[in-house]
């Protein structure tokens, strides 16, 4: 964690479940300020229900970052010769 930066838990409430055009089950999560985040229901803990409060955490993934940066570099080279 960055020095001087306090860790803050992000809480969301499961507002509802929906299906997208392909039939995938989605969960609509609502923050305290009413912003919404839509995620696949499979990303939630098993047996999550409408009204449950969840804590969101974020963690860096250096391997995924490296892989994506390499992919972007390859695409740029293919498209622009850079």
Phi, psi and omega in degrees: 000145179295143178294137180083359181251119181279141176283132182234128178284136175259121179252143176227156175247136175287112182277314183193169175244142180223174172239141176274184183299334180268000179090003180289136179283130181238153174246133176260115181257139183239130176278168180300331180270014176078000174294151182240149176228126180254125182227157173299140180302331180294344178281348182271159174301148179302144179068019175294144183230161175305134180095344178295143175260130180242152175254126178267138174231153179234140178220138178293150177233087184303323181294316178294322178299313180298314181299316180292321179297319178296319180296316179297318180298318178297315180296319178298319179296317180295320184279320189239356181069019180269000000 
